[in-house]
Structure formats: structure tokens, C-alpha cells
């Protein structure tokens, strides 16, 4: 679990840097950053659930869902001009 969390955290930082330095278009980099961050939040939620900290696990789960909703809205607005 720690390896996956570390891997997705590294992806988040790497694509964030690529987007900020304009090496990759921010229209492409930011959704990838948000998805990797949401997956990291889901993995963190799973860790807290396993440690019997249900309240904190729910917070991280809701944060991950919120990030995916924001990402879906941003992608839809890019595609369909909402």
C-alpha cells in the first residue's frame, strides 16, 4: 500500500511540475494531477480504515470523490464548452 501511495504521490508532483513549467499543456497535466491525487486520497482512506480511524477515512474518501467530480467537470467543460 505504501508503494502505491508513494508512486501516485510522485506522479502528482511530476505532472504538476510538467504543467507549471509548460513542458506539458496544463489542459492535459492538471486532470492527470487531480486523478493521481484522488487515487492517493483513496489509498490514504484505506489505510485509515484499516487502522480503525473511520471518521478520518471518510474525510479522505469524500475528498477523493470531490477531486474526481471537479476533474470530470473540468474535462467536460474543455470538451463540450460547458
PyMOL CGO cylinders between C-alpha atoms (Angstrom):
from pymol import cmd
from pymol.cgo import CYLINDER

trace = [
    CYLINDER, 0.00, 0.00, 0.00, 2.81, 2.40, 0.85, 0.3, 1, 1, 1, 1, 1, 1,
    CYLINDER, 2.81, 2.40, 0.85, 4.47, 1.72, -2.51, 0.3, 1, 1, 1, 1, 1, 1,
    CYLINDER, 4.47, 1.72, -2.51, 1.30, 2.60, -4.44, 0.3, 1, 1, 1, 1, 1, 1,
    CYLINDER, 1.30, 2.60, -4.44, 0.79, 5.72, -2.36, 0.3, 1, 1, 1, 1, 1, 1,
    CYLINDER, 0.79, 5.72, -2.36, 4.37, 6.81, -2.93, 0.3, 1, 1, 1, 1, 1, 1,
    CYLINDER, 4.37, 6.81, -2.93, 4.10, 6.10, -6.66, 0.3, 1, 1, 1, 1, 1, 1,
    CYLINDER, 4.10, 6.10, -6.66, 0.90, 8.13, -7.12, 0.3, 1, 1, 1, 1, 1, 1,
    CYLINDER, 0.90, 8.13, -7.12, 2.29, 10.96, -4.97, 0.3, 1, 1, 1, 1, 1, 1,
    CYLINDER, 2.29, 10.96, -4.97, 5.35, 11.06, -7.21, 0.3, 1, 1, 1, 1, 1, 1,
    CYLINDER, 5.35, 11.06, -7.21, 3.11, 11.11, -10.31, 0.3, 1, 1, 1, 1, 1, 1,
    CYLINDER, 3.11, 11.11, -10.31, 1.16, 14.01, -8.80, 0.3, 1, 1, 1, 1, 1, 1,
    CYLINDER, 1.16, 14.01, -8.80, 4.31, 16.04, -8.19, 0.3, 1, 1, 1, 1, 1, 1,
    CYLINDER, 4.31, 16.04, -8.19, 5.88, 15.12, -11.54, 0.3, 1, 1, 1, 1, 1, 1,
    CYLINDER, 5.88, 15.12, -11.54, 2.86, 16.10, -13.62, 0.3, 1, 1, 1, 1, 1, 1,
    CYLINDER, 2.86, 16.10, -13.62, 2.39, 19.21, -11.52, 0.3, 1, 1, 1, 1, 1, 1,
    CYLINDER, 2.39, 19.21, -11.52, 5.94, 20.27, -12.33, 0.3, 1, 1, 1, 1, 1, 1,
    CYLINDER, 5.94, 20.27, -12.33, 5.44, 19.45, -16.02, 0.3, 1, 1, 1, 1, 1, 1,
    CYLINDER, 5.44, 19.45, -16.02, 2.30, 21.57, -16.08, 0.3, 1, 1, 1, 1, 1, 1,
    CYLINDER, 2.30, 21.57, -16.08, 3.86, 24.50, -14.22, 0.3, 1, 1, 1, 1, 1, 1,
    CYLINDER, 3.86, 24.50, -14.22, 6.96, 24.60, -16.41, 0.3, 1, 1, 1, 1, 1, 1,
    CYLINDER, 6.96, 24.60, -16.41, 4.81, 24.44, -19.56, 0.3, 1, 1, 1, 1, 1, 1,
    CYLINDER, 4.81, 24.44, -19.56, 6.60, 21.28, -20.68, 0.3, 1, 1, 1, 1, 1, 1,
    CYLINDER, 6.60, 21.28, -20.68, 3.14, 19.75, -20.92, 0.3, 1, 1, 1, 1, 1, 1,
    CYLINDER, 3.14, 19.75, -20.92, -0.07, 21.64, -21.57, 0.3, 1, 1, 1, 1, 1, 1,
    CYLINDER, -0.07, 21.64, -21.57, -1.96, 22.43, -18.39, 0.3, 1, 1, 1, 1, 1, 1,
    CYLINDER, -1.96, 22.43, -18.39, -5.13, 21.18, -20.10, 0.3, 1, 1, 1, 1, 1, 1,
    CYLINDER, -5.13, 21.18, -20.10, -3.51, 17.74, -20.07, 0.3, 1, 1, 1, 1, 1, 1,
    CYLINDER, -3.51, 17.74, -20.07, -1.40, 17.90, -16.91, 0.3, 1, 1, 1, 1, 1, 1,
    CYLINDER, -1.40, 17.90, -16.91, -3.96, 19.16, -14.41, 0.3, 1, 1, 1, 1, 1, 1,
    CYLINDER, -3.96, 19.16, -14.41, -6.56, 16.40, -14.89, 0.3, 1, 1, 1, 1, 1, 1,
    CYLINDER, -6.56, 16.40, -14.89, -3.77, 13.83, -14.52, 0.3, 1, 1, 1, 1, 1, 1,
    CYLINDER, -3.77, 13.83, -14.52, -2.60, 15.59, -11.34, 0.3, 1, 1, 1, 1, 1, 1,
    CYLINDER, -2.60, 15.59, -11.34, -6.12, 15.58, -9.91, 0.3, 1, 1, 1, 1, 1, 1,
    CYLINDER, -6.12, 15.58, -9.91, -6.73, 11.91, -10.74, 0.3, 1, 1, 1, 1, 1, 1,
    CYLINDER, -6.73, 11.91, -10.74, -3.41, 10.85, -9.21, 0.3, 1, 1, 1, 1, 1, 1,
    CYLINDER, -3.41, 10.85, -9.21, -4.17, 12.97, -6.14, 0.3, 1, 1, 1, 1, 1, 1,
    CYLINDER, -4.17, 12.97, -6.14, -7.63, 11.41, -5.84, 0.3, 1, 1, 1, 1, 1, 1,
    CYLINDER, -7.63, 11.41, -5.84, -6.14, 7.91, -6.02, 0.3, 1, 1, 1, 1, 1, 1,
    CYLINDER, -6.14, 7.91, -6.02, -3.67, 8.91, -3.31, 0.3, 1, 1, 1, 1, 1, 1,
    CYLINDER, -3.67, 8.91, -3.31, -6.59, 10.10, -1.18, 0.3, 1, 1, 1, 1, 1, 1,
    CYLINDER, -6.59, 10.10, -1.18, -8.40, 6.78, -1.72, 0.3, 1, 1, 1, 1, 1, 1,
    CYLINDER, -8.40, 6.78, -1.72, -5.29, 4.84, -0.68, 0.3, 1, 1, 1, 1, 1, 1,
    CYLINDER, -5.29, 4.84, -0.68, -4.89, 7.03, 2.39, 0.3, 1, 1, 1, 1, 1, 1,
    CYLINDER, -4.89, 7.03, 2.39, -8.55, 6.46, 3.23, 0.3, 1, 1, 1, 1, 1, 1,
    CYLINDER, -8.55, 6.46, 3.23, -7.98, 2.71, 3.02, 0.3, 1, 1, 1, 1, 1, 1,
    CYLINDER, -7.98, 2.71, 3.02, -5.01, 2.99, 5.39, 0.3, 1, 1, 1, 1, 1, 1,
    CYLINDER, -5.01, 2.99, 5.39, -7.03, 4.92, 7.95, 0.3, 1, 1, 1, 1, 1, 1,
    CYLINDER, -7.03, 4.92, 7.95, -9.90, 2.45, 7.65, 0.3, 1, 1, 1, 1, 1, 1,
    CYLINDER, -9.90, 2.45, 7.65, -7.50, -0.42, 8.32, 0.3, 1, 1, 1, 1, 1, 1,
    CYLINDER, -7.50, -0.42, 8.32, -6.21, 1.46, 11.39, 0.3, 1, 1, 1, 1, 1, 1,
    CYLINDER, -6.21, 1.46, 11.39, -9.80, 1.76, 12.69, 0.3, 1, 1, 1, 1, 1, 1,
    CYLINDER, -9.80, 1.76, 12.69, -9.97, 5.53, 12.25, 0.3, 1, 1, 1, 1, 1, 1,
    CYLINDER, -9.97, 5.53, 12.25, -13.26, 5.53, 10.41, 0.3, 1, 1, 1, 1, 1, 1,
    CYLINDER, -13.26, 5.53, 10.41, -14.00, 9.26, 10.70, 0.3, 1, 1, 1, 1, 1, 1,
    CYLINDER, -14.00, 9.26, 10.70, -10.70, 10.28, 9.11, 0.3, 1, 1, 1, 1, 1, 1,
    CYLINDER, -10.70, 10.28, 9.11, -11.11, 7.59, 6.44, 0.3, 1, 1, 1, 1, 1, 1,
    CYLINDER, -11.11, 7.59, 6.44, -14.48, 9.05, 5.46, 0.3, 1, 1, 1, 1, 1, 1,
    CYLINDER, -14.48, 9.05, 5.46, -12.96, 12.52, 5.15, 0.3, 1, 1, 1, 1, 1, 1,
    CYLINDER, -12.96, 12.52, 5.15, -10.24, 11.29, 2.80, 0.3, 1, 1, 1, 1, 1, 1,
    CYLINDER, -10.24, 11.29, 2.80, -12.77, 9.28, 0.80, 0.3, 1, 1, 1, 1, 1, 1,
    CYLINDER, -12.77, 9.28, 0.80, -15.01, 12.34, 0.36, 0.3, 1, 1, 1, 1, 1, 1,
    CYLINDER, -15.01, 12.34, 0.36, -12.01, 14.43, -0.65, 0.3, 1, 1, 1, 1, 1, 1,
    CYLINDER, -12.01, 14.43, -0.65, -11.08, 11.87, -3.32, 0.3, 1, 1, 1, 1, 1, 1,
    CYLINDER, -11.08, 11.87, -3.32, -14.63, 11.81, -4.66, 0.3, 1, 1, 1, 1, 1, 1,
    CYLINDER, -14.63, 11.81, -4.66, -14.71, 15.63, -4.72, 0.3, 1, 1, 1, 1, 1, 1,
    CYLINDER, -14.71, 15.63, -4.72, -11.45, 15.71, -6.70, 0.3, 1, 1, 1, 1, 1, 1,
    CYLINDER, -11.45, 15.71, -6.70, -12.85, 13.27, -9.26, 0.3, 1, 1, 1, 1, 1, 1,
    CYLINDER, -12.85, 13.27, -9.26, -16.04, 15.32, -9.62, 0.3, 1, 1, 1, 1, 1, 1,
    CYLINDER, -16.04, 15.32, -9.62, -14.02, 18.50, -10.16, 0.3, 1, 1, 1, 1, 1, 1,
    CYLINDER, -14.02, 18.50, -10.16, -11.84, 16.72, -12.71, 0.3, 1, 1, 1, 1, 1, 1,
    CYLINDER, -11.84, 16.72, -12.71, -14.85, 15.34, -14.59, 0.3, 1, 1, 1, 1, 1, 1,
    CYLINDER, -14.85, 15.34, -14.59, -16.41, 18.81, -14.71, 0.3, 1, 1, 1, 1, 1, 1,
    CYLINDER, -16.41, 18.81, -14.71, -13.17, 20.37, -15.97, 0.3, 1, 1, 1, 1, 1, 1,
    CYLINDER, -13.17, 20.37, -15.97, -12.77, 17.75, -18.70, 0.3, 1, 1, 1, 1, 1, 1,
    CYLINDER, -12.77, 17.75, -18.70, -16.42, 18.13, -19.72, 0.3, 1, 1, 1, 1, 1, 1,
    CYLINDER, -16.42, 18.13, -19.72, -16.06, 21.89, -19.90, 0.3, 1, 1, 1, 1, 1, 1,
    CYLINDER, -16.06, 21.89, -19.90, -12.97, 21.53, -22.11, 0.3, 1, 1, 1, 1, 1, 1,
    CYLINDER, -12.97, 21.53, -22.11, -14.68, 19.08, -24.44, 0.3, 1, 1, 1, 1, 1, 1,
    CYLINDER, -14.68, 19.08, -24.44, -18.20, 20.47, -24.65, 0.3, 1, 1, 1, 1, 1, 1,
    CYLINDER, -18.20, 20.47, -24.65, -17.63, 24.07, -23.57, 0.3, 1, 1, 1, 1, 1, 1,
    CYLINDER, -17.63, 24.07, -23.57, -19.97, 23.94, -20.58, 0.3, 1, 1, 1, 1, 1, 1,
]
cmd.load_cgo(trace, "trace")
